Amino acid sequence: MDSKSPRRFPVRGLLIGIVLLLLGGLLVVPTFLSNMFISGEEFCPQLFQKRDFYYYRIPGTKIRIGSTTLSTAASPCSTFILTHLAVNNPIEWQVSKASQGTRSTELGPMVLLNYLKTLNADGANAWDDWSFHKPAQAKVLWPTVQQVSEKNLYFCVPELLRTAKSETDLVSLYRKLRMICIEAAYAKTKALAENKDSQTRLKLQEWALSVIEEFNDDSDFQSRKSDFNSVGN
């Protein structure tokens, strides 16, 4: 009777498998854990304040682990700007940037926040300094910036700021700023109509028409009524 040699246990293959498994775990687990951590920054257009936040979420789901932790709100600008803002209720917080793992995203409010951080050659905050030396223009500019921020029209903020710096006549400045608002609102309403977001579009359209009504005797403004009324029809 022939005897069969005992089967050898593949020790080497097993060790290689264990090593690969451990290496895979060392790569996957940290990535999984880092993707659980969501952090970012929020901006309040009513108060011109910002705050940091973070929370944990199971990757690939919307299931949060625990509650959101918020930092103390602070203003990115001085009273030279803040004193010109309208007091509105209720306040809202808009996400300005968010990070998950190695991914980071900046959103609309960062356009304004980056400008508010601009420094002069001497290291002073540029827009605080401008508002201190140009209080009359600041009184016209910042409530308008606040309004477009509330409407999430941050893309027109650079043009508002450039116009405020170049225009010295207050009546002309106010008119130009309001026209920039109208142009931005019209562009946004068209985009909202394409995305079938009628609720947001109608609210924005209502605000734009109220701005137009401020200029009953101005044909340039009045001619824009039909543009807004045609959107979504």
Backbone bond lengths (Angstrom), bond angles and torsions (degrees), N, CA, C in turn:
res aa  C-N    CA-C-N  psi(-1)  N-CA   C-N-CA  omega(-1)  CA-C   N-CA-C  phi
1 M - - - 1.463 - - 1.520 108.76 -
2 D 1.322 115.37 125.04 1.469 119.38 -178.33 1.510 110.41 -75.49
3 S 1.313 113.47 136.38 1.481 117.57 177.36 1.523 109.00 -96.33
4 K 1.305 114.15 139.47 1.474 119.49 178.76 1.519 109.52 -95.43
5 S 1.336 115.83 137.59 1.465 119.37 178.26 1.526 109.19 -71.16
6 P 1.331 118.10 141.75 1.465 120.43 -179.30 1.523 111.66 -63.72
7 R 1.342 114.29 143.01 1.468 119.44 -179.60 1.527 109.79 -70.95
8 R 1.305 115.67 130.69 1.461 120.34 -179.27 1.544 110.72 -80.62
9 F 1.321 115.62 135.81 1.468 120.73 179.29 1.540 109.05 -74.45
10 P 1.291 117.54 126.67 1.474 120.68 -175.79 1.527 111.58 -71.72
11 V 1.319 115.77 73.48 1.472 120.30 -175.64 1.529 111.17 -61.66
12 R 1.308 115.34 -44.53 1.462 118.76 -177.27 1.529 111.85 -61.79
13 G 1.332 115.76 -43.90 1.467 119.41 179.21 1.515 111.84 -64.80
14 L 1.323 115.49 -37.33 1.464 119.94 179.05 1.524 110.96 -65.02
15 L 1.333 115.56 -43.00 1.464 119.61 179.68 1.524 111.14 -63.60
16 I 1.315 115.22 -41.48 1.472 118.76 178.03 1.526 110.67 -62.09
17 G 1.340 115.92 -41.62 1.457 120.38 179.27 1.516 112.02 -62.90
18 I 1.348 116.04 -41.17 1.468 120.60 179.86 1.530 110.36 -65.37
19 V 1.346 115.11 -43.32 1.464 119.27 179.52 1.522 110.65 -61.52
20 L 1.339 116.67 -45.20 1.471 120.12 179.63 1.520 110.83 -63.56
21 L 1.333 115.79 -38.59 1.464 119.55 178.96 1.522 111.27 -63.99
22 L 1.331 115.65 -42.55 1.461 119.70 178.83 1.521 111.60 -65.80
23 L 1.332 115.61 -42.60 1.465 119.10 178.24 1.522 111.36 -62.55
24 G 1.344 114.92 -40.37 1.461 118.86 177.71 1.514 111.19 -62.95
25 G 1.345 115.71 -40.32 1.458 119.50 178.33 1.509 112.06 -64.31
26 L 1.364 115.38 -39.86 1.458 119.21 179.06 1.525 112.51 -63.97
27 L 1.321 116.27 -27.82 1.464 120.51 178.31 1.527 112.27 -85.93
28 V 1.321 116.10 -42.62 1.466 120.32 -173.50 1.518 112.16 -76.28
29 V 1.334 117.21 -44.67 1.467 119.95 -174.80 1.527 112.51 -61.01
30 P 1.352 119.08 -49.13 1.473 117.62 178.02 1.521 113.17 -60.65
31 T 1.340 116.38 -38.10 1.468 119.61 178.50 1.515 110.80 -64.37
32 F 1.331 116.20 -42.11 1.458 120.91 178.50 1.521 110.58 -62.18
33 L 1.336 115.80 -46.33 1.464 120.01 -178.58 1.526 111.73 -65.55
34 S 1.351 116.54 -40.29 1.469 119.06 -179.86 1.519 111.34 -66.50
35 N 1.327 117.60 -32.54 1.459 120.85 178.52 1.523 112.72 -75.71
36 M 1.316 116.31 -12.44 1.457 119.89 174.78 1.525 111.41 -75.72
37 F 1.329 116.65 -24.60 1.462 121.89 -173.94 1.525 110.24 -92.44
38 I 1.321 116.17 116.08 1.466 122.67 178.56 1.517 107.85 -111.49
39 S 1.318 116.93 127.12 1.459 120.53 178.78 1.518 109.90 -137.18
40 G 1.317 115.64 165.97 1.454 118.71 179.24 1.507 112.56 172.45
41 E 1.329 113.55 -160.80 1.463 121.53 -176.37 1.523 109.34 -138.48
42 E 1.312 116.70 144.69 1.458 122.70 177.01 1.521 109.81 -121.26
43 F 1.339 115.02 153.50 1.465 121.69 179.44 1.513 109.33 -128.20
44 C 1.335 116.18 137.11 1.462 122.04 177.14 1.522 109.01 -105.82
45 P 1.336 119.11 110.55 1.467 120.71 -177.54 1.531 113.51 -71.76
46 Q 1.318 117.73 -20.40 1.459 119.68 178.04 1.532 111.49 -74.46
47 L 1.326 116.93 -35.04 1.459 121.58 -174.76 1.522 113.57 -109.71
48 F 1.351 117.06 -9.36 1.465 121.77 -172.72 1.530 109.56 53.47
49 Q 1.312 115.79 49.78 1.453 122.49 175.36 1.519 109.13 -121.01
50 K 1.317 115.03 157.49 1.458 120.17 176.14 1.528 109.21 -134.05
51 R 1.311 115.77 157.90 1.461 121.17 178.59 1.515 108.89 -152.39
52 D 1.308 116.02 154.06 1.462 121.96 177.23 1.526 109.71 -93.87
53 F 1.319 115.76 155.72 1.459 120.77 177.20 1.517 109.56 -143.95
54 Y 1.311 115.48 158.78 1.463 120.57 168.95 1.522 109.55 -157.84
55 Y 1.314 115.28 153.12 1.462 122.00 175.76 1.522 108.27 -158.18
56 Y 1.309 116.01 170.82 1.466 122.31 179.72 1.526 109.64 -113.63
57 R 1.313 116.10 139.97 1.462 121.95 -178.33 1.520 109.52 -142.81
58 I 1.313 115.71 141.85 1.464 119.58 177.06 1.528 108.52 -66.89
59 P 1.335 118.85 120.61 1.468 121.44 -177.31 1.521 112.59 -53.83
60 G 1.311 114.89 137.61 1.458 120.82 178.62 1.509 114.11 83.37
61 T 1.334 116.93 0.33 1.465 121.04 179.16 1.528 109.38 -132.53
62 K 1.316 116.37 177.67 1.459 122.16 173.73 1.528 111.45 -106.00
63 I 1.322 115.56 14.60 1.462 121.02 -177.57 1.529 109.57 -82.34
64 R 1.333 116.06 117.27 1.457 120.70 179.81 1.520 110.75 -90.33
65 I 1.326 114.43 148.83 1.454 121.13 176.25 1.523 107.29 -108.25
66 G 1.314 116.98 106.11 1.457 120.00 -176.98 1.517 111.46 82.31
67 S 1.316 116.64 -171.87 1.455 122.62 -177.39 1.524 111.37 -98.93
68 T 1.336 115.53 169.53 1.463 121.37 178.20 1.527 109.92 -81.36
69 T 1.316 116.20 133.75 1.463 121.73 176.89 1.522 109.22 -98.43
70 L 1.332 116.83 128.58 1.460 122.73 -177.60 1.517 110.26 -117.25
71 S 1.323 115.90 142.04 1.458 120.31 174.90 1.524 109.32 -86.00
72 T 1.303 116.83 169.37 1.467 121.33 177.18 1.519 109.43 -68.33
73 A 1.322 116.16 133.14 1.462 120.60 -179.22 1.524 110.84 -69.05
74 A 1.317 115.97 142.45 1.463 121.67 178.24 1.517 109.01 -143.53
75 S 1.316 116.54 152.55 1.458 120.44 -178.80 1.522 110.67 -89.49
76 P 1.329 117.92 138.50 1.457 120.74 176.81 1.527 112.78 -84.28
77 C 1.334 117.19 2.71 1.461 120.27 -177.73 1.533 110.26 -138.86
78 S 1.329 116.10 174.79 1.459 121.34 -174.59 1.525 111.18 -96.96
79 T 1.338 114.58 178.05 1.468 120.22 179.08 1.519 112.26 -65.17
80 F 1.329 118.33 -19.11 1.460 120.36 177.68 1.530 111.17 -63.13
81 I 1.331 116.28 -24.11 1.459 121.77 174.54 1.520 110.52 -98.37
82 L 1.314 116.72 -45.93 1.467 121.88 -173.25 1.522 112.97 -60.15
83 T 1.329 117.73 -34.20 1.465 119.80 -176.91 1.524 112.66 -67.23
84 H 1.320 117.21 -15.13 1.466 120.32 -178.66 1.531 113.03 -94.94
85 L 1.317 117.35 -2.71 1.465 120.05 -177.03 1.517 111.05 -81.45
86 A 1.330 115.15 148.54 1.465 120.93 175.13 1.527 108.78 -80.23
87 V 1.322 115.36 146.23 1.460 120.37 178.05 1.516 108.05 -91.09
88 N 1.327 115.80 111.34 1.462 120.88 -176.87 1.517 110.70 -122.01
89 N 1.301 116.20 145.16 1.463 122.59 173.86 1.522 108.36 -131.23
90 P 1.311 119.41 149.37 1.468 125.34 -5.59 1.517 111.58 -80.09
91 I 1.315 116.17 160.46 1.460 120.41 177.56 1.520 109.54 -84.52
92 E 1.307 115.63 158.46 1.461 121.68 176.77 1.521 109.37 -137.96
93 W 1.315 115.41 156.68 1.455 121.32 177.99 1.521 108.72 -117.63
94 Q 1.329 115.65 128.14 1.459 122.02 -179.89 1.528 109.04 -111.12
95 V 1.308 116.83 135.41 1.467 120.45 178.96 1.528 109.24 -69.72
96 S 1.326 116.10 124.66 1.461 120.92 179.22 1.528 112.06 -98.21
97 K 1.334 116.69 -32.65 1.462 120.21 173.61 1.517 109.17 -155.96
98 A 1.324 115.23 152.16 1.459 121.03 -178.18 1.518 109.43 -145.39
99 S 1.334 115.83 146.26 1.461 121.45 180.00 1.519 109.76 -132.72
100 Q 1.331 115.25 140.57 1.459 122.76 174.70 1.512 107.65 -142.90
101 G 1.326 115.68 114.41 1.459 118.69 -176.16 1.521 110.01 62.19
102 T 1.327 116.30 -125.73 1.464 121.00 179.91 1.520 112.35 -92.46
103 R 1.326 116.88 -0.80 1.463 120.80 -177.90 1.516 110.80 -94.48
104 S 1.323 116.32 136.62 1.463 121.43 178.57 1.522 108.69 -137.82
105 T 1.328 115.79 138.18 1.461 121.39 -177.27 1.524 110.09 -130.66
106 E 1.335 116.33 134.12 1.454 121.57 174.00 1.524 108.60 -106.63
107 L 1.333 116.10 136.85 1.451 122.13 -177.02 1.529 110.66 -115.54
108 G 1.347 115.96 -178.61 1.453 122.77 -171.42 1.516 117.24 -45.37
109 P 1.341 119.74 -49.26 1.468 119.80 -177.03 1.522 114.90 -56.83
110 M 1.332 117.27 -22.59 1.459 119.11 -179.84 1.524 111.86 -64.85
111 V 1.325 118.04 -24.21 1.467 120.23 176.54 1.522 109.37 -59.34
112 L 1.331 116.64 -49.24 1.462 121.07 178.98 1.525 111.25 -69.64
113 L 1.326 117.38 -45.01 1.456 120.41 -177.04 1.528 111.80 -61.27
114 N 1.312 117.64 -37.37 1.462 120.05 178.08 1.526 111.15 -65.66
115 Y 1.330 117.08 -38.02 1.463 119.45 176.24 1.521 111.07 -66.94
116 L 1.320 116.73 -39.49 1.459 120.18 -179.37 1.528 112.20 -65.76
117 K 1.334 117.36 -17.53 1.460 121.59 178.97 1.528 112.63 -93.58
118 T 1.347 117.05 -2.65 1.457 120.90 -176.97 1.529 110.98 -63.03
119 L 1.331 115.75 136.55 1.460 121.40 -179.75 1.525 111.17 -111.53
120 N 1.337 115.49 149.08 1.461 121.09 171.67 1.518 109.89 -76.99
121 A 1.332 115.57 175.67 1.465 120.40 179.27 1.518 111.80 -61.68
122 D 1.347 116.55 -28.99 1.461 119.95 -179.66 1.527 113.09 -87.24
123 G 1.342 116.65 4.68 1.452 120.76 177.71 1.510 115.25 90.30
124 A 1.332 117.59 -2.62 1.461 121.01 178.92 1.526 109.88 -80.45
125 N 1.331 116.34 152.50 1.460 120.36 177.81 1.525 109.58 -65.04
126 A 1.325 116.37 123.33 1.467 121.21 -171.13 1.522 112.78 -63.29
127 W 1.338 118.12 -46.19 1.458 119.54 -174.24 1.521 112.59 -81.97
128 D 1.320 117.79 -25.98 1.463 119.46 170.04 1.526 109.70 -64.91
129 D 1.332 115.67 -44.86 1.462 121.32 -179.41 1.529 110.73 -63.51
130 W 1.326 116.42 -44.58 1.473 120.10 178.92 1.521 110.81 -61.89
131 S 1.318 117.27 -43.48 1.461 121.27 -178.79 1.527 111.68 -65.93
132 F 1.331 116.66 -32.24 1.463 120.63 177.15 1.525 110.88 -67.69
133 H 1.324 116.36 -42.41 1.465 120.52 -176.71 1.526 112.90 -85.71
134 K 1.339 117.89 -18.43 1.466 121.80 -179.71 1.532 109.91 -125.63
135 P 1.329 118.47 61.54 1.469 120.17 -174.72 1.531 113.40 -62.14
136 A 1.330 118.11 -33.65 1.467 120.50 -179.82 1.527 110.56 -67.48
137 Q 1.327 116.18 -44.54 1.468 119.84 177.85 1.534 110.58 -67.89
138 A 1.331 115.96 -38.05 1.466 119.65 179.03 1.523 111.27 -62.17
139 K 1.311 116.55 -35.70 1.472 121.14 179.35 1.519 111.46 -65.14
140 V 1.320 116.94 -26.33 1.470 121.63 177.09 1.525 110.64 -86.71
141 L 1.319 115.54 -41.08 1.471 119.92 -173.82 1.521 114.07 -69.63
142 W 1.322 118.13 -54.32 1.460 119.77 -166.21 1.522 115.03 -68.40
143 P 1.321 120.54 -36.26 1.469 117.73 173.07 1.529 112.74 -61.80
144 T 1.333 115.86 -33.08 1.467 119.28 177.42 1.522 110.70 -69.53
145 V 1.335 117.45 -42.92 1.463 121.17 176.33 1.521 109.65 -61.22
146 Q 1.310 116.10 -38.88 1.465 120.30 178.40 1.525 110.84 -62.08
147 Q 1.308 117.48 -43.30 1.471 121.05 -178.97 1.525 111.64 -63.90
148 V 1.327 117.12 -46.95 1.474 118.08 -178.86 1.527 110.68 -67.84
149 S 1.329 116.93 -28.12 1.468 120.06 176.47 1.522 110.03 -67.89
150 E 1.306 116.84 -42.28 1.465 120.58 177.54 1.519 111.47 -62.01
151 K 1.330 116.20 -32.02 1.468 120.99 179.72 1.527 112.17 -89.60
152 N 1.340 116.11 4.68 1.469 121.06 179.81 1.523 111.65 59.95
153 L 1.329 115.79 42.21 1.458 122.19 177.55 1.529 109.82 -108.42
154 Y 1.298 115.81 44.92 1.463 120.59 -173.83 1.523 112.86 -62.73
155 F 1.314 117.71 -22.92 1.457 119.73 -177.25 1.521 112.73 -64.54
156 C 1.353 118.02 -17.57 1.461 119.46 179.48 1.527 112.51 -96.78
157 V 1.336 117.76 -1.72 1.470 121.05 -179.61 1.528 112.23 -59.15
158 P 1.340 120.65 -45.38 1.470 119.31 178.97 1.523 113.27 -55.81
159 E 1.326 117.07 -40.60 1.472 119.90 179.77 1.522 110.98 -68.34
160 L 1.327 117.52 -37.97 1.464 120.67 176.73 1.524 110.42 -60.71
161 L 1.313 117.05 -44.25 1.458 121.03 -177.82 1.530 111.15 -68.86
162 R 1.313 117.38 -41.65 1.468 120.00 178.17 1.522 110.88 -61.79
163 T 1.321 116.04 -41.94 1.461 120.71 -179.31 1.517 110.89 -64.89
164 A 1.322 117.38 -41.81 1.461 121.20 -179.68 1.522 111.27 -63.33
165 K 1.318 117.13 -34.37 1.457 120.10 179.94 1.527 112.81 -74.38
166 S 1.310 117.21 -28.26 1.467 120.18 -174.40 1.519 113.86 -96.86
167 E 1.331 118.46 -18.99 1.468 122.00 -175.79 1.530 110.16 -103.24
168 T 1.329 115.85 126.43 1.468 120.25 -178.96 1.522 112.88 -101.09
169 D 1.329 117.95 -28.17 1.465 121.05 179.12 1.529 109.60 -75.25
170 L 1.324 117.51 123.80 1.464 121.39 -172.76 1.523 112.77 -67.82
171 V 1.336 117.23 -39.47 1.464 120.12 179.94 1.528 110.03 -65.08
172 S 1.320 115.65 -45.49 1.467 120.17 178.61 1.529 110.92 -64.96
173 L 1.327 115.72 -38.76 1.460 119.75 179.32 1.520 111.01 -61.07
174 Y 1.326 116.37 -47.06 1.463 119.48 -178.91 1.526 110.81 -62.07
175 R 1.327 116.62 -42.75 1.463 120.07 179.85 1.525 111.20 -62.11
176 K 1.335 116.49 -45.35 1.461 120.08 -178.55 1.527 111.63 -64.79
177 L 1.326 116.34 -40.33 1.461 119.55 179.56 1.520 111.23 -64.73
178 R 1.338 116.30 -40.51 1.467 119.36 -179.57 1.523 111.25 -69.04
179 M 1.307 117.08 -33.00 1.469 119.14 176.98 1.532 110.42 -68.64
180 I 1.317 116.94 -36.85 1.469 119.90 175.65 1.525 109.72 -61.48
181 C 1.323 116.20 -39.77 1.468 120.67 177.04 1.527 111.28 -60.23
182 I 1.320 115.58 -44.05 1.462 120.67 -178.95 1.525 110.68 -63.40
183 E 1.336 116.17 -45.54 1.465 119.82 -179.62 1.525 110.83 -62.16
184 A 1.338 116.15 -41.59 1.469 119.82 -179.53 1.525 110.76 -67.54
185 A 1.325 116.31 -41.97 1.467 120.16 -179.74 1.526 111.10 -64.32
186 Y 1.322 116.62 -37.69 1.465 120.02 179.62 1.528 110.79 -65.69
187 A 1.339 116.51 -43.21 1.461 119.79 177.92 1.524 110.99 -62.16
188 K 1.328 116.17 -39.84 1.465 119.73 -178.63 1.533 111.10 -70.90
189 T 1.333 118.11 -39.37 1.461 119.43 179.84 1.525 111.47 -64.04
190 K 1.313 117.33 -36.21 1.469 119.92 176.93 1.530 110.61 -64.28
191 A 1.342 116.10 -42.14 1.470 119.84 178.37 1.520 110.72 -64.90
192 L 1.324 117.16 -39.79 1.466 120.62 179.27 1.525 111.45 -67.06
193 A 1.336 116.21 -35.03 1.461 119.89 177.92 1.530 110.57 -65.49
194 E 1.325 116.40 -39.25 1.463 120.35 178.48 1.529 111.17 -66.27
195 N 1.346 115.71 -32.75 1.461 120.47 -179.88 1.527 112.98 -88.78
196 K 1.323 116.59 5.05 1.473 122.64 177.38 1.536 112.30 62.18
197 D 1.328 116.99 29.41 1.473 120.62 177.69 1.530 107.93 -97.30
198 S 1.319 115.61 77.15 1.465 119.91 -173.66 1.522 112.58 -70.78
199 Q 1.319 117.97 -32.51 1.463 120.16 -177.43 1.529 111.25 -64.65
200 T 1.318 116.95 -49.94 1.470 120.53 178.36 1.514 110.56 -66.24
201 R 1.327 116.82 -38.87 1.463 120.53 -179.03 1.520 111.45 -61.75
202 L 1.327 116.99 -44.95 1.462 120.07 -177.60 1.524 111.65 -66.12
203 K 1.326 117.39 -36.93 1.465 120.40 177.01 1.525 110.95 -65.13
204 L 1.321 116.27 -43.08 1.457 120.60 179.26 1.522 110.71 -67.15
205 Q 1.307 115.93 -40.31 1.463 120.75 178.75 1.528 110.58 -63.50
206 E 1.311 116.88 -40.48 1.464 120.71 178.60 1.528 110.96 -62.06
207 W 1.329 116.10 -42.51 1.460 119.49 177.98 1.529 111.11 -64.48
208 A 1.315 117.11 -43.97 1.466 120.78 -179.61 1.524 111.53 -60.93
209 L 1.310 117.10 -41.26 1.465 120.85 179.10 1.522 110.87 -66.76
210 S 1.330 117.06 -32.54 1.468 119.48 176.79 1.524 110.70 -68.35
211 V 1.334 117.18 -33.81 1.463 120.76 175.41 1.521 110.00 -67.09
212 I 1.313 116.90 -41.42 1.468 121.01 178.52 1.516 110.99 -60.67
213 E 1.328 116.89 -37.03 1.463 121.02 -178.65 1.520 112.25 -66.70
214 E 1.324 117.84 -16.94 1.461 120.24 175.74 1.524 111.16 -67.35
215 F 1.342 116.39 -17.71 1.463 121.25 -174.33 1.531 109.49 -123.51
216 N 1.325 115.56 62.18 1.468 120.64 -177.28 1.520 113.29 -60.78
217 D 1.330 116.81 -30.16 1.465 120.50 -176.50 1.522 113.05 -99.43
218 D 1.306 116.38 10.49 1.459 120.61 -177.73 1.531 108.54 -107.17
219 S 1.303 115.67 111.58 1.469 120.20 -175.43 1.529 112.53 -65.27
220 D 1.332 117.03 -31.54 1.457 119.47 179.87 1.528 111.01 -63.36
221 F 1.322 115.98 -39.90 1.461 119.47 178.02 1.522 111.29 -73.75
222 Q 1.305 116.42 -44.42 1.462 119.70 -176.12 1.520 112.07 -63.46
223 S 1.328 116.50 -30.33 1.464 119.87 -179.98 1.530 112.05 -68.96
224 R 1.331 117.14 -15.95 1.450 119.74 -178.71 1.529 112.96 -82.26
225 K 1.323 117.61 -11.55 1.463 120.32 -179.96 1.519 111.87 -57.38
226 S 1.326 115.25 -46.53 1.460 118.87 -177.33 1.521 111.83 -64.66
227 D 1.355 116.77 -30.86 1.464 120.14 178.08 1.517 110.42 -60.95
228 F 1.337 116.32 -47.72 1.456 120.41 -179.07 1.532 111.85 -69.06
229 N 1.312 116.13 -39.47 1.468 118.78 -178.80 1.524 112.46 -67.11
230 S 1.329 116.23 -21.96 1.471 119.27 -179.37 1.524 112.61 -84.38
231 V 1.325 117.15 -17.79 1.468 120.66 -177.84 1.528 109.66 -69.68
232 G 1.291 116.46 128.72 1.457 121.27 178.21 1.498 114.30 86.56
233 N 1.323 118.18 -3.77 1.473 121.24 179.18 1.528 111.65 -92.29
